[in-house]
Amino acid sequence: MNSDIQWMQRALKLAEYGRGSVSPNPMVGCVIVHQDKIIGEGWHRYYGGPHAEVRAVEDAEKRGNGALLPESTVYVTLEPCSHTGKTPPCADLLIRKNVKRVVVCNGDPNPLVSGNGIRKMQDAGIKVDLDVLSSQGYELNKRFFTGFKQNRPYIILKWAETSDGFLGHENGSPVAISSEFSNMRVHKWRSEEDAILVGFNTALVDNPKLNVRKWVGKDPVRVILDRNLILPETLHVFDNRQPTVIVNYKQQSDLPAEPERYADTSSVAYTQVNPAADEIQQLLYKLNQRKIQSVFVEGGPAVLTSFIKTGLWDEIRRCQSTKILGEGIKAPAPGGILTGSEKIQDDLWTYYKNI
């Protein structure tokens, strides 16, 4: 029904407010409607905190609408959970409140839920309708779905190149390519992803901090490719100011399993990969095991090309400036299909998707 679409659109908008704060949980919004009027709404605000359904029910009760719940419809962007994790099952809450109907955007791919929440509510006599605006819901939580369905994080490749197609000088000396507003956009993107990855040469030559400075948000986990553990410890990536993982052939330790503890992790962790196998595939599997759901790759041409060649990527965000170098390090050729473009000051950003 058209009204279902209207209220689910509102739930999706609410879910978006959790971006950058809820991973590895999905972004979820919830709207409770009685006689075409919202009587309560909420969203999942931070990992480990109350789920969207809990906040929406609390909101309805605070407004004095608790008595209306048995005659109301609950619109939620992801199947209500049916297991006890950091919070009690949301399906049980809706059953206890005796809601009349639940409309779900997407089923939950987590094996601990995966249809169980829906069945539990149906068995309790609640009418459940599925797949309302499901494609929009999937796009919203593509990182969450990729982790469960492909056993790897969602991968975004980003680079800036000159108008004649170079990333920098041949000798590796840095070049300011993108505009200040583009740089702000990149820092916003960093705050939205779980991890940021660069290769050995970028860490050594550019000495990047890989944090969020030109936007307000959390710093991502730094992932550095240093196969033989020879990067000097004077680099910014060893400054113990944010969690850092060094990918190598020799040593293994790791980040805590629970991501909310990353903010308290100042030491460097080590992830060992086998040089005889696909290094990227191994790394992505290990990051996924540690509940890192997305990786923002800002490496040099070798790292970017290796991701493109393996096909283990989901998006490309390419910035083309008006600057001209004439010669230097060639930018990789983007793959996939072009999905859009925009101008930011003099920079042209083009976006690609791997299908």
Secondary structure, DSSP 8 states (H G I E B T S, - for coil): -HHHHHHHHHHHHHHHTTTTTSTTS---EEEEESSSSEEEEEE--STTS--HHHHHHHHHHHTT-GGGGGG-EEEEEE----S-SSS--HHHHHHHTT-SEEEEEE---STTTTTHHHHHHHHTT-EEE--TTHHHHHHHTHHHHHHHHHSS-EEEEEEEE-TTSEEE-TT------S-HHHHHHHHHHHHHSSEEEE-HHIIIII----S--SSSS---EEEEE-TTS-S-TTSGGGSSSS-EEEEESS------SSGGGGGG--SEEEEE--TTS-HHHHHHHHHHHTT--EEEE---HHHHHHHHHHT--SEEEEEE-S---SSSEE-----SEEEEEEEETTEEEEEEE--
